[in-house]
Amino acid sequence: MIDTDARLAEWLPSLRSAPWIAIDTEADSLHAYPEKLCLLQVGHAGGNDLVDPLAGLNLAPLLETLKDRVLILHGGDYDLRMLRKDLDFIPSSVFDTMLAARLLGVREFGLTNLVSRFLGISLEKGPQKANWARRPLTQRMEEYARNDTAYLKALSDLLRDQLEAKGRLSWHKEMCAQLIEHNSHVPPPDPDTVWRIKGSRHLPPRSLAVLRELWKWRETEAITANRPPYFILSSEAMIDIATDAVDNRRSLDGSIPRHLTARRRREILSAVERGHESTQLPQVVRFRPPPPSEASKRRYIELEKRRDQKAIELELDPTLIASRASLVGLSIDWEQASEEMLPWQRDLLQAESLG
């Protein structure tokens, strides 16, 4: 484990001269709130090393080394988001083995599946729900973490060759660039939407006001307790309380979970009262797009047929070419919706007959 500046300085020269670099990350989202980056796995020709972001290291030299390299990773959405959020790091280029597998028509594209299918190696699923903030890591946790990068180079070589053979390497490059772009921006939360959890769109304004106060309380309590919010109070319970607080204000015994401490029960009731006293009621948001025209319905059917036919010919998941939402947008306004698509996706769907 690289957990001192001295070890980092001693290790970096070998990484700088490495012909390739693979990365992965581990966080503690199941055990802490807010989550934090707990481990950085770095694979290279010399081995698979673990870097400890919790040890107070100056990671700037490492990030500078990684910045201009093509980083091999698997299913990099979460990794890139954590690197951006906790280390303010954005890579210049990546090769994502999961995206590569999907572009080859592979339907089971988890890392364990791919390593077994392409390399004939069986990996232990390992302690996926472990608390990666614990120190020291157990030997089993270290082995699991190292395996996350140990086979990425060999896997990427095989997948790259197959993508090139099928003429899809440029498609993969476009998808990887999009992956970086989508995970490089961390927009601030919208105060009017961040608390609108699943099921809230069915609530009336007063219940929404109660829900908003409950969410604020849960957020503060989660941060104080350093526990994920759903361990404090589930979203389903919040919806029940917000509903009963308006429909049956006298008794909330049935909707407030009995396992909660007396203090938390009191604070929940206080949050309910704040919701009742609020003079700024949230708006009910029920967005209903205008019904499609007959022309756009015909275009949608044509686009769906074309997408599905291309997917059969290429042996791809149809949604990889275009999701249903994308097809709806394209059928209404091709020029605007197609700007959100990658060039290879547009090319597969483009046709003069779609005017």
Secondary structure, DSSP 8 states (H G I E B T S, - for coil): -B-SHHHHHHHHHHHHT-S-EEEEEEE-TTT-SS--EEEEEEEETTEEEEE-GGG----HHHHHHHHTSEEEESSTHHHHHHHHHHH----SEEEEHHHHHHHTT-S--SHHHHHHHHH--------TTS-TT-SS--HHHHHHHHHHHHTHHHHHHHHHHHHHHTT-HHHHHHHHHHHHHHTS------TTTTT--TTGGGS-HHHHHHHHHHHHHHHHHHHHHTS-HHHHS-HHHHHHHHHHHHHSTT--TTTS-TTS-HHHHHHHHHHHHHHHH-SS-------------HHHHHHHHHHHHHHHHHHHHHT--HHHH--HHHHHHHHH-HHHHHTTS-HHHHHHH--GGG-
